[in-house]
Amino acid sequence: MNKAANSQQPAANCQQPTANSKPRIGVFVGSFDPFTIGHADIVNRALPLFDRIVIGVGVNERKQYMLTADERCRRISLLYKDEPKIEVQTYDDLTASFAHRAGARYIIKGVRTMKDFEYEREQADINRRIGDVETLLLYADPRYESISSSMVRELIHFGKDVKDFLP
């Protein structure tokens, strides 16, 4: 081996992180009505990949919600009150626009089924085209793939106990 190969200096084409490196910020977005253990699992698995995650509680005037946006935001904030890398915000515009306001270059999404995958693939393409934002898809843990907010709302409607589905 030559002397250069033994040196601790990086090769000329390798980059070392610097104090000026931009933080890796991702947004995890959804209506979260309610935020389930499946959502929490995606956030927890994404945490090591990012310096900061902004959970975006979506507000769509065309949808009917069980919980107000403020209540959804409050509950998620309480869940992550001891995690300094997470903040929770509401938004009512395009996800790519929200990502830009949050300083994020990445959208974090969970997928449970092929139907979810196809929908998220289309959304990822649009967000990349209109906002230069990449989407990171994390597959649902098999233990949680049947859990959805709509399923939990349905169980609540019929008076069933949903504590096992909520963090």
C-alpha positions in Angstrom: 0.0 0.0 0.0 1.2 3.5 -0.7 1.5 6.2 1.8 -1.7 8.0 0.6 -3.8 4.9 1.1 -2.7 4.7 4.8 -3.4 8.4 5.5 -6.4 9.5 7.4 -7.2 12.2 4.8 -10.3 11.5 2.6 -9.7 10.9 -1.1 -10.1 14.1 -3.2 -13.6 13.1 -4.5 -15.0 12.2 -1.0 -17.0 14.7 0.9 -16.8 15.1 4.7 -19.7 16.6 6.6 -19.0 20.1 7.6 -20.5 22.5 10.1 -22.1 24.2 7.1 -23.9 21.0 6.0 -27.6 21.5 5.6 -29.7 19.5 8.2 -31.7 16.6 6.8 -35.3 17.6 7.4 -38.2 15.4 6.5 -42.0 16.0 6.7 -44.3 13.2 7.7 -47.7 14.3 6.5 -51.3 13.1 6.7 -54.7 13.8 8.2 -53.8 11.7 11.3 -57.5 11.5 12.3 -56.5 9.8 14.6 -52.7 9.3 14.7 -52.3 5.5 15.0 -49.5 3.1 16.2 -48.8 2.6 12.5 -48.1 6.3 12.1 -45.9 6.3 15.3 -44.0 3.3 13.9 -43.1 5.1 10.7 -42.0 8.2 12.6 -39.9 6.2 15.0 -38.2 4.3 12.1 -37.6 7.6 10.2 -36.0 9.4 13.2 -32.5 8.0 12.7 -32.5 9.1 9.1 -33.2 12.8 9.7 -31.9 15.6 11.8 -35.5 16.9 12.2 -38.9 15.6 11.3 -41.9 17.9 11.0 -45.2 16.1 11.4 -47.6 17.9 9.1 -51.3 17.6 10.2 -53.2 18.1 7.0 -56.4 20.2 6.9 -58.6 19.7 3.8 -61.8 21.7 3.8 -63.4 19.0 1.6 -63.0 16.3 4.3 -65.0 15.7 7.5 -62.8 15.0 10.5 -63.5 13.3 13.8 -61.0 15.5 15.6 -60.2 19.2 15.0 -56.8 20.1 13.5 -55.8 21.6 16.8 -56.8 18.5 18.7 -54.9 16.2 16.3 -51.8 18.5 16.6 -52.1 18.6 20.4 -52.2 14.9 20.7 -49.3 14.2 18.4 -47.3 17.0 20.1 -47.9 15.4 23.5 -46.8 12.0 22.2 -43.4 13.5 21.1 -43.0 16.1 23.8 -39.6 14.5 24.9 -38.3 14.2 21.3 -36.4 17.4 20.3 -36.0 16.3 16.7 -39.8 16.4 16.2 -42.2 19.3 15.8 -45.8 19.2 14.8 -47.6 21.8 12.6 -50.9 22.0 10.7 -51.0 22.9 7.0 -53.8 23.4 4.5 -52.0 23.7 1.2 -49.9 21.5 -1.1 -47.5 19.1 0.6 -44.6 20.3 -1.5 -45.3 23.9 -0.4 -45.5 22.8 3.2 -42.2 20.9 2.9 -40.5 24.0 1.5 -41.8 26.2 4.4 -40.5 23.6 6.8 -37.1 23.6 5.1 -37.5 19.9 4.1 -36.3 18.2 1.0 -38.0 14.9 1.9 -41.5 13.7 2.4 -41.8 10.6 4.6 -44.7 8.3 3.8 -45.8 4.9 5.0 -47.3 2.3 2.7 -49.4 -0.7 3.8 -50.7 -2.1 0.5 -50.1 -2.0 -3.2 -53.0 0.4 -3.5 -51.1 2.8 -1.1 -47.9 2.2 -3.1 -49.5 3.2 -6.4 -51.1 6.3 -4.9 -47.9 7.4 -3.1 -45.8 6.7 -6.2 -48.0 9.2 -8.2 -47.9 11.7 -5.4 -44.1 11.4 -5.2 -43.8 12.0 -8.9 -45.9 15.2 -8.7 -44.1 16.5 -5.6 -40.8 16.0 -7.3 -42.0 17.8 -10.4 -43.6 20.8 -8.8 -41.5 21.1 -5.7 -38.2 19.3 -6.2 -39.0 17.3 -3.1 -38.1 13.6 -2.8 -40.4 11.1 -1.1 -39.1 8.3 1.1 -41.5 5.3 1.3 -41.3 3.1 4.4 -43.2 -0.1 4.3 -45.6 -0.7 7.2 -44.5 -3.2 9.8 -46.7 -6.3 9.2 -48.1 -6.0 12.7 -49.6 -2.6 11.8 -50.5 -2.9 8.1 -54.2 -3.5 8.7 -54.5 -0.5 11.0 -55.8 2.7 9.4 -57.3 5.9 10.8 -60.5 5.2 9.0 -60.7 1.7 10.6 -60.1 3.3 14.0 -62.8 5.9 13.4 -65.2 3.2 12.4 -64.5 1.2 15.6 -65.0 4.3 17.6 -68.3 5.0 15.9 -69.6 1.6 17.0 -68.3 2.0 20.5 -65.4 -0.4 20.4 -62.2 0.0 22.5 -59.4 1.3 20.2 -56.6 1.7 22.8 -54.6 -1.1 21.2 -54.5 0.9 17.9 -53.4 4.2 19.3 -50.0 5.2 20.7 
